[in-house]
Amino acid sequence: MPKLDYLGRTTIPKVIRDTLSLEPEDELEVKLEGFRIVIEPVLNKCRICGEQTEHKVRNIPVCKKCLDWLNGSRAKKMG
């Protein structure tokens, strides 16, 4: 069970980070609901450039600009 360190920090278990595709430096929202601490990832940010997006590839947020860039890079490698 995670504990708080002397600076008030804790860790999120790896299985949860992996399930939510969380990466170092991802933004998290921390809020209080009654007597519960709720930590939620700030979703809908492109994993490549950080821009807000509604697009997802394999459930990972990727903006259209970066998706076009990735598709262009892949086309060049295949061509």
JORAVEN-V85657 format. One record per backbone hydrogen bond with DSSP energy under -1.0 kcal/mol. CO is the residue of the C=O (numbers start at 0). NH is the residue of the N-H. If there is no record, write none. Layout:
# JORAVEN-V85657
((CO,NH) (CO,NH))
This chain:
# JORAVEN-V85657
((4,7) (8,4) (12,16) (13,17) (14,18) (15,19) (16,21) (17,20) (22,25) (26,41) (28,39) (30,37) (32,35) (35,32) (37,30) (39,28) (40,42) (43,52) (45,49) (50,45) (54,61) (56,59) (59,56) (60,46) (62,66) (63,67) (64,68) (65,69) (66,70) (67,71) (68,72) (69,73) (70,74) (71,75) (72,76) (73,77) (74,78))
